Amino acid sequence: MKRAVKSDLKSLILSELQEQLRNLGEPSYRAGQITDWLYKKRVDTIDEMTNLPQPLRKRLSETFSLGKIDAIRVLGARDTTMKFLFRLADGNLIESVLIPASPASRDYGSGRSDRRTICVSTQVGCAYGCKFCASGLEGFSRNLSANEIVDQLIAVERATGETIDNIVFMGMGEPLANLENVLQAIRIINAEWGLGIGARHITISTSGLAPQIRKLAEERLQIRLAVSLHGATDEVRNRIMPINRRYNIETLLSACDYYKARKKQRLSFEYILIADVNDSDDQARLLSRHAHRLSAKVNLIPYNSVSGLPWTRPSEKRQEKFLSILRGDGIPVTLRREKGHDIDAACGQLRLQTEREALAGG
Ligand code: SF4
């Protein structure tokens, strides 16, 4: 017989929690006490919620689970990018990355940098197989639940003692393929009773799931959207991102038109520069045209080698030329120069490496 799976307390928004408490014959203000324990005091067990009557704590424990994720590996130093590898309750591995916005601007006296961004995972593995990405190499296992997404922030804050004020859904997995759980996690992350991060500090990245972009456009939350373009023509994008064969550039851009019209928000294009694949002047000019159409910002990211994949990064001269074409057209554009900020190209690498080591060792 199949065992009923308990839902996790950190998968519920306040109104759902209130309803659950009413069903248990409890006053709904208890829901606020519970979210306070979960997101402000950050307890690990229901038993630690000491202002709840003992019988209620017992009933809650019988009805809900309360998960926790632990970092099994941490790479990097506090003043640079830090990668966290987490083991989930079912043994699966996921990664999160903490990025100081500008390491140079960090004030060591107070221990604060100007902005701390976390890049979170939304799935175990990924089904989309972008050719520059380690996450797709071993296929898709499952979606993360809302609480497993929220827990990445809580665990990283706990491990570093830092407060996160920006979140990007750019880690392992395609966020829009797990839209329901991602949106639920965002509601918790965004709420005052939750983690209290403003919607404008939350960015969802997508490889180009056009129908889901249209769905996201209907959401009330003013979250930001980053589209991984990585090629300005179908011919080039097909080589890099298999999703383009399902939703080609025009289909993707018209979904972006729709998003922009509904949201009145600037979206951004992520573009990994790969030598002799997508870094020609022609690609730059066409990318500029797409960005102009959507008033989009462009983030250029020089490719980082992924072991087992063939491509290389363009010379600095080529990167600068590509940048100058966009700049010349008046497109707001950045070129990532720092080393270590390799999350887009290298998401999933730490997990892959750990799994391979485990296989080799066992
Ligand atoms: S870049 Fe994103 S969508 Fe593409 S394979 Fe990697 S995780 Fe999946």
Residues whose N, C-alpha, C, O or C-beta is under 5 A from the ligand:
A	BS01	SF4	C126 Y128 G129 C130 C133 S135 G136 G171 M172 G173 E174 S207
